[in-house]
Amino acid sequence: MRHFSLSLLASALCFAFSSSAYADNSKTVGNLTVFSNTKAASAQEVLQQHAARFGLPAKLDNLTLVKVQESLLAKHYVYQQMLRGYPVDGAEIIVSIGHNGQLHRIFNETKPVSAQADADAVNKLHVKGVLSTDQALNNAWANMKAQHPLVAAPTANLVWLADKDGFKLAHKVHIAAQMPTGGFIQYIDANDGTLLRSYSTSLPRTNKGGERVLGGNAGLAGPRTDLKTAIAALPKGLAADLTSGPTLASGINGTGNVFDPDPRTTLNNDALTDTSAASAFDAAHFNKPLLDLTVTNGVYSLSGPYVTIKDIEAPNTAPSTTSNGTWTAKRGADAFDDTNVYFHIDQNQRYMQSLGFTGTKAILNRSMNIDTNGVNGDDNSHFSGSGASGYLAFGHGCVNDSEDADVILHEYGHAIQASINSSWSGGDTGGMGEGFGDYWAASYSYSTPNGPTYHPEWAFTWDGHGACWGGRMLNRTDAKYNSSKTYGAHQSVTEGSATFQSDELWSTPLFQALTSLIAAGKPRANVDKIILEAHFGLGSGVKMPVMATAIVNAARNLFPNDPTYENTFKAKFEAQNILSGIVIPPTGPTISETESNNTVATANTVSTANTTVNGTMSASSDTDYFKVSLAAGKKITATMTPNSTSDYDLYLYDSNGTTQLASSVKGKGIADVVSYTTTAAKTVYVRVKYYSGGTGASNGKYSLVLGW
């Protein structure tokens, strides 16, 4: 079979201006292009204007609008690339238009066909005989070597799979079994039935039992059943139950004992272990409300609008119930695991709603099925499936995973990402998915009374960092990003003298930004809101610099009058080499200095308030000037972001550039701020001077915000 070539979009992670950067004020990082001050009448019009830029046909006849998603800042129009009536897997282009009519960004993973001859080759391939769906399912089932029951009926659909050699028509098969077999997506060649590619849909908190691979049960003893028998053995209604939609709040509440967030943090006790006496945990139990429970014939069950405790995986243990809505069980009983999980996930969903993610902007607005005693009894937990039908299961090996809020919210973090982005796969999404889960859990733990003081750097404070497993860290600032690598889940990475987990490379800048912003007086809620918002409008193949760019951009757009959020995230990502001095267009124009302006005659004019200026000094004697024209009664404030390695001084001068109006000459690492209020209309000059007593011009980068 003749393959045809693809003109794949460049995925280099270096920062670059687009060819029309000055015309449309856009900048591109990987497969994400960010815009500012660009009006958009419609997503269709945007794509028509940029068709050539993104390798799209002028008529856009290879795109189908498949979803319109809304977030706090924008509406996101998701277009699927089609070829001969079938979707190209993972090939989406997403246009994000702000609620104010401004074009925010375009995420592009489409795969343009390079020439008509190539298209003809596809036509020839298309008319060949196609493997039947049943054959594809049976081949995929054989590849899995499954020894555990299904949790849902298998699915298969035809897609085009793109690689460096061209397209292949394939059956995309999803088979989900109980752990430890788990679930996998497999691409089965539609012509010869061979396996082209696969990846896991079960996301465990750790690879403690070894990396999950297709057919990983090959060495296990015992019979394997055929697919038809496995489907027939599915519990009646289970598949439908796993795709349950929103459930109305009952208004019937109960109470139950929980750990909040975990016994070690509550008791401030490093010595507490899984084998400690039961009495050692008494003071760590809290009696908490369990909201909106289901009551049937006088029986209270832990089933509400956002959580349904359910038996899904082995060992088969029925969910606990009561006759009065009061759960009194403590640690060691399954009923305690039930109440602990119900409380934390129900509370976390309501917290997300308090951030504004409600209605058409809701995230995971459904009753999620959760097995608090599953995973075949292993010391692990996982999210399995998709945003619409995924479920959670927690194991009971060593410390019960369902006892630790960090584990509970980490796994819920996977569900959050799958709910926002159903294409979350490929690129660095493995490491980022685990890192986000660690961050999401740590954000909550940090908000509890002892959270900021009891090992805030630990992920999985109770379940990890003991004899069972070592947990993960949130302070691996020595971990550095390498653009030539791809970061999957739970990978051990060596970069320079540091060895770390891929998950920690992503969780560290997120968590360090959180703690820095909280120390600066900013609420945790704002930080979480930024990170959640940034996930919207993205598809598959996301790399860390792209996600970091989206977060910095979300910080700027959510809090345009407070650059602290944007600058903090940017600094933390730059410290890990995830971003390298990348300048992202703000809501107003950005001026990026390449050479110093040593006189007022060469000053850059700034006409938009709250403009960020990013400059580089080439020598310690350099000076930059910025010209601002102010109306009467206006107050200008220039704020310099602290630079830990270089020292800058700020001055304000009059319209002739000779009379000094204000100055700030603080030391290295301390923010310089100058301000001046006009009595009449006036032109002023902001002067940035590189102090000769600094550490050297090689570190001479600065970021300045001019506001009035």
N, C-alpha and C positions, 0 to 999 in steps of 0.2 A: 504494500500500500504506500502510495506517495504521500508524504506529509508536506504541509505548507508552512512557511515561516510566519512569525508574528512580529509586528513592530511594537514590542512591549514598551510601555511607558517606563522612562528611567526611574529606578528606585534608589538611586544614590542618595545617601542621607546628608550630603553636604548641602549647605544653604545656598540658594541661588535666586537672583532676580529672574522673573519671567521676561520673555522677550518684549513684552509690552508693560513692564512693571511701572513705568512712569505714566503710561496712558491710563491704566486702570487701577493703579495703586495696589498691586497685589504682589505677594511673595509666596514662593513654593518651597515646601519642605517635604521630600519624598512624594507621596501621592496626595498630599493636601495642599491646596492653594487658598490662602487667606486674603480677603479683600478688605478695603476700607474706603469710605466715602464713595461707594458705588451703588447707585440706585438700581433696583431690579423690578421690572413690571411683572414678570412671571418667571418661573423656573424654565419653561419652554424657551422663552426669549433669551435667557442667560445661556442655555446650551447652544442655541443657534448662533449667538454672538461669539462663542468660544469653541465652536465645532472644530475648526482647523487646529486650534491649540491642543485639543485633547484627542485628535485623531478620529473624530466622529464624522460620519457622512453629513453633508449639508442638510439633507432632509430629515435627519435623525430617525430614519426608518428602521434602525436596528435597536431602538430603545423602546421599552414599555414601562410606563409609570406603574409601579406595583405597590407603593405605599407612600402615604403622607403622614409624617410623624411630627408631633409638636413637643417643644421643650420650653423652658422658661424664656429663652432669648429668641427663638426662631421656629419656623416650620421647615422640615427637612423632606425634600422631594426625592424619593428613591427610585431610580430608573434601572431596570434590569436589561443588560445586553442580551439580545436574542440572535440566533443563527439558525436559519431553516426551521423556524418554529419551536426550537428548543432553547432553554436558557444556557448561557455560558456561565459555568459555575463560578461563583465569587466575583463575577464581572459586573459591578454596579458603578454608577456615577450618581452622586448625591449632591443636590444643590440645597444649601441652607440659606434661607432668606429671613432676615430679622423681622420682628413684628412691626418695626418702624419702616419697613420697605427697603432696608439696606441689604445688599448681598454680603453675607458673612464669609462663606467659604464654599469650595467645591472639592469633594473627595472623589477621586477617580481611580477605579481599578478595572476599567474596560480594556479589552484586548483587540485593538484594531487589526483587521485583515490587511495585509500589505499590498495586495494587487488583485486584479480581477482573476488572474490565472490561479491564484491561491483559492479564491472563492469557488472557481470551477472544480478545484480538487475536492473541496468540501462537498459540492454537489454530487460528485462521483461516490464519495464515501457514504453520503446520506442514503443513496439508493441501494447500497449493499444490504444483504440480509442482516436483520437485527435480532440479537439474542432475546428470547422471551423473558418477561418479567419473572416468571416462575423459575426459569433456569438461572437467572441472575441471583435470585433470592437463595436458591439452593447452593449455588457456588459460594456465596458470601457466608452462609451458615457453615459450610464445610471449612472455610478459612478460619472461622472463629474457634472451632473445636470446643464448642460450648458444653459445659457440664452443669450448668445452673439454669433454672427456669427463666423464661421470658418475663419481662415486666410490662411489655406492650407489644402489640402486633407489629411485625416488621413492615417497613415501607420501602418503595423503590420508585424512582422516576428518572427519565432520560435527561441527560445534560451533556453539554460539550465541556470537556476537560482540556484546559490549555496548558501547554508546557513549552519548553524552548524549541521543540521540534514542530509544533503545530497544535491542532485540535484533534481530539479523539472523542467519538460518541461513546458515552458510558452510562450504565445504570448506577445512579447514586442510591446506595442501599443503606438503610439505618436499621440495625438490629440491636435491641437493648435487652440484656439479660441481667439477672441478679449478680452482685459481686460475689467472688472476685473475677468472674468472666467480664462483667461490665458491658458497656455499650460501645459500638464502633460505627463510624461512617466508612463505607467501602465504595470504591469506584471500580465497577466491573466492566471491562471492555465489552461494548455492545456487539462486537463482531466475533471475538474468539473466546470470551468468557474469562479472560485472565484478570488478575488483580492489578490495577494500575496504581492505586494509592489508597491509604487508609489513615484514619486518626480516631482517637478515643473521644467519646462523648461523656465519659464518666471522669469527673475531675476530683481526685482525692486530695486531702490536705498535705500529703507527703508521699514520697516514693519509698517509704520505709520497707515495703515488701518487694521492692524492685520495680523498675520502670514497666508500665503497662504496655504490652505489645499484642498485636493481633495474633490469636492462636496461642496465647501464653499459657493455656491450660494443657498443652500437648503432653507434658510430663506427668499429669495427674492420672491416677488409676481410676477405673470405673467406666461404666457404659455411657455412650453418647446417644442421644435420641435423634430422630429425624425431625426436620423442621415442621412438618405437618402435625406430628404428635406434640411438639412443643407448643405450637399455636393452640391446639385443642386443649392443652393443659392450663392455658391462661385462666386465672380466676374470672368468673363471669363479671363483667362490668368494670374490671380493673383498668383496662386501657382507657375507657371513657372517664373513669374517675380521675385518672392522672392528668386529664386535660380540663379539669373543672374550671368554670369561669368565676366571676365575682359572686360572693355570697352576701346577702343582706345582713347587716348588723342586727342581732337579736335584742340587744339591750339587756340581756340577762348575764350578770357577772358572777364570778366565783372567786375563790382565793386558793393559793397554793404556795408551798415552800420553794424557794429558788436560791441559787448563789448569784450574787450581783457585785462584781462580774465573776469572781471565782474566790475560793476560800483563802488562797495564799494572799491575794491582794487585800481582801477584807481584813484578814488577821495580821497582815504584815509579817508573814512567817515563812521564811525560806525552808524551814525544817519539815514542814507539812508534806507528807507523801501519801500515796495511795493506800499504804498499809497502816497509816496512823489510826489510833483508836477512834471509834465513832464519836465519842464525846468531844474529841478535839475539834470537830466540825460544828458543834452546836451553835456557837456564837456567829458562825458564818451564814447561817440560814436566815433568810428574810421571808416574811409572809407578804406576798404581793397580790394585787388584783389580777384576775384572769378575765378579760373582757369579752363580751358578746359570745357566750357559749351556746351550744345547742342542747336543748332539753327535749327528749322524746319519751313520752309515757313515764315521766318522773325521773328519768335517768339523764344526768348531766354528762356530756362528753366534750372533750377538748377539740371542738370543731367550730371555727369562727370565720369571719370574712377574709382573714389573711393566713390562717394556719388550720390544717386538719391533721391531727395525729392519726397515723394509719399504719397498719402492718403491711409492708410491701416486700421486704426481703427477709431471708432467714437470719437468725432464728425466729420462728413464728410465735410472736407474743402479742396478744390482743392489747389494744390501747386501754389505759385505765379509765374508769368512770366512777362517779359517786352519785349518791341519792340526794345530796343537798348542795352540791357545788363547792364543797370544801375538800381540798386535797391536803392531807396532813403528813404524807410520806416525806422522809428525809433521805439523805444520800444513801445509796445502796439499793434502793427500791426502784423498779421500773417507773412507778408512778411519779417519783421525783424527777426522773429524766423527762417524762412527759411534760410536767408543769414548767420545768426550767426552759425547755425548748419553746414551748408555747409562749411563755411570757416574753422571752428575749426577741423572738422574731415578730410577734405581734407589736411589741413596743417599737422595734426598729422600723417597721413599715409605717407606723403612725408618725414616727420622727421624720421619715422622708416626706410624708405628706405635709408636715409642718414647714418644710423647706419650700413648698410650693408645687411639689410634684403630685398633683391631684387632677381628677377629671381627665381631659384629653392629654394632659402632661404626666399622667400617673405612671409609676414604675411598679411592675409586679402586682397590679391591682387584681389579685385573685387569691383564692384560698389554696396555699401551697401544701401539697401532701408531704408529710415528713414521718419517717420511720426512726424512732429514737433508739431502737435496738435492732439494727440491721447489719449490713456488710458481712454477713455470715459469721458475726461475732469477732471479726478482726479488729485490731487496734488501728482503725482508720475511719474516715468519713468521706462522703462525696456528694457532689451535685451531679445529677445525670439527666440528660435530655436536652430540651430547648427551653426558651423563655416561656413558651405557651404551655408546655407539658412537663417541664422538668420537675424533679422531686429531690428531696434531701434524705440521706440515710446516715446514721451515726453508729459507730461500732462501740463495743464495750471492753476491748482489750486494755489491760492496765487501767489507767484512769479512764472512766467512761467519757467518751468525747462529748457527750451531751451534758456533762457537768461544767464545761468551760465555755463561757460566753465568747471567748476568742474563737473557738472552733465553730460554734454555732453561727456567728456572724461572718466568719471567713467563708463558710460554705454558702451562706445567704448572699455574700458578695458575688459569687459565681452566678447565682440566679439573677441578681441585679444586672450584671453585664449582659447576660443572655437575653433579658427582657428588653433592654435598650437597643442592643445590637444583635440581631438574630444571625448575622454573618460573622460574629466574633470568632475568627480562626486564622491560622497562618501568621506570617510575620513574627513579631515578638509577643503575640497575644498569650502564649503559654506562660512566660515569665511575668508579663504584666497582669494576667488574670490572677495568678497566685499572689503577686505583690499587692494588687488592689485589695484582695480578700484579707491579707494580713493588715493592711492599712485600715480597712473599714472596721475590722474588729478592734484594732488598737485605738482608733478614734473614740469609740465608745468607752473602752476601758479607761482611757485618759480622762474622761469626763466624770468618772466616779470618784468618791472621796480620797482614796489612796492612790488613784491612778497616776498622778503626776510624780509621785515619790517612790512607789514600789516598782522597781524594775520597769519603767516605762519603755525601755529599749527591747523588752522581750515580746515576741509574738508567741501566743499559746502559753500564757504564764502558768497555768495549772497543768494542762495536759502535757506540755513539753518541759524542757529544762530540768529533767530528772533522770531516773534510771531507765525509763521507757524509751524516750528519745530526746534529742537535744533542743527541739524547737527551732525557731529562727530569730534573727535579730532585725531591728529597725534602725540601727545606727551604723550601718556599714558604709560610712563615708569614704572608705578606702577603695570601695568597689567602683571601677571605671568602665564606662560603655565603650565598646569597640564596634564601629559601624560595619566591619567586615563579618561580624558574627550574627547569628540568629539565636534569640534567647527563648528556648522552650521552658516548660514548667519544671521546676525542681532540678535544674541542671547545676552541676558543680562547675564553676568557671574559675580559671586562673588568668589573671591579667596583671602583668608586672609581678610584684611581690605579694599580691593579695589573692587569696582563694576564697570564693564566696558563692552563694547560691544565686541563680538568675532571679529568683523571687525577691531577694534582698536588694538587688540593684534597683528595682523599681519601688519597693515599699519604702526604702530609706529616704529618697527626696520628698516623697509625699508626706511621710510622718515628720521629717525634720522641718518641712514647711509649716505643718500644723503646729508643732510646738513653738516655733519661732513666732508665728502669727499670734498664737494665744499669749505668749510672753509680751507681745506688742499691744495687747489689749483687744485683739480681734476675737470675735466669738467663733467657737468651733463650728457652729451651724453654717457660717459663711464659707468656711474652707470646704466642708463636705458638699455644699451646694455647688461650688465651682467645679469640683472633681466630677460630680455626677453629671452636671450640665455638659462638660467637655466630651462625655461619651456619646452624645447624640450627633447624628450626621456623619458617622464613620461606618465603614464596611469591613471587608476582610483584608488581611495582609498588613495590618497596622504595625508599624515599627515604633520603638520608644521615642525617637525624636518627633514623630508625627503626633503621638498622644500628648507629649509634653508641650508641643506647640499649641494643641487644642486647649490644654489646661491654662496656659499663659493667656491665650486669647480670650477664654471664658472669664478669667479673672479680670481682664481689662474691660470687657463688655458688661459684666455684672456690676462692677464697681469702678466706673470710669472716673470718679472723682477721688479715688483713694488708690494711688499707685503702689501702696505697700503690698497688696495682695499679688499683683503682677510681678513686681520686682523680687519679692521673696521666692515665689515659685521659680522664676527665671534663674535666680542665683543658686537655688538648690539643684536644679537640673544641670546648670553649667558646672557645678562642683563635681558632678558624677560624669562629666563629659557627654551627657545625653544631649544637651544643647551646648553649642559652642559660639556664644556671642550672637545668637540668631536674633534679628530684629523683626518683630511682628507688627504689621500695620495697626496702629491704634484707631480710635474713632476719628481722630484728626490726623493731619499729616505728620510723618516722622522725618526728622532730619538726621542723617547718619554722616558724621564727619569722617573724612579720610585724611584730610590735611588741615592743620590749624589755620584759623583766620586771625592774623596777628594785628589787624587794624579794624576800626569801625567801617572803613571803606569796603572791606571784604566780608562784613558780617552777613550771616544768613538771616533772612527775614522770617519771623514766626508770626503767623496771623490767626492761629487757632488756639484757644485756651486749652490747658491741660495737655499740651504737646510734650512728648518724650523726646529728648535729644540724647543720642548715643554717640559719643565722641572717642577719638583715639589721638593721643598726643605722641608726636614722633621725637620730641626732645624735652628735657626738663625746663627749658626756657620758653616753651610754647604758650600761646594764649589763644582762646577762642572767644568770639563775640557773637551775640545774637540780638537782633534788632526787633523791638516790640513797640507798636504804636498803641497808646492807651487813651481812652476817653476820659473826660474829667470825672474825678471821684472814684476811679478804678484803683484797686490794690493788686499789684503784681507780687507773686511769691515764687521764688526759684528754689527748688529743693534738690539737693545732690544726694543720690544713693551712696551710702558709705562704701568705700573700697578698702578692703583689709590690707592691701599691699601698696597702695599709692595714696598720695595726699594732694587734694585740690583745694583751692580757695575760691570763694565767690565774691563778686563785686557788682554793684549797680552804678551806672554812669548816666549822665544827662544826655540830651540829644546831640551834643557836640562830642560826646565821648571823652570829656575832660574832667568834669566835676563829679566827684564820687558822692553817691546818694546813700549807699549802704554797703556793708561788707560782712563777711564771715570767714574767719581764718582758723577754724578748728583743726585739730590734729588728725592723723591718719586713722581711718576706720570710724570716724565720727561724722554724722550728717551735717553738712553746711546748709544753712537756710538764710536767704536774704529776702526782704520784702520792702515795698515802698508804695505809698498811697498818693495819687496825683490830686492836685487841686484844680488843675486845668488840663486840657488835652496835651499829651506829651509823648514824645518818642524817647524810649530809654534803651540802654544797651546792657545786657547781662554779660559779664566777663567771667570766663573760667580760666584760672591760672594753675598750671602744674607747678606745685611747690618744689623747688630745687632740692629740698631736704627729704624728698620722698625716696622710695626704694629703687627708682629707675624707670626710665621711659618704656622699657619692654613690657611693663605691667600697666601702661598708661591708658586704661579704658575707663570711661566714666558714663554715668547715666543721669540725666538732669531732667526734671519736670518743670515746665514753665506754665503757671496758671494765673488767671486774673478774673 
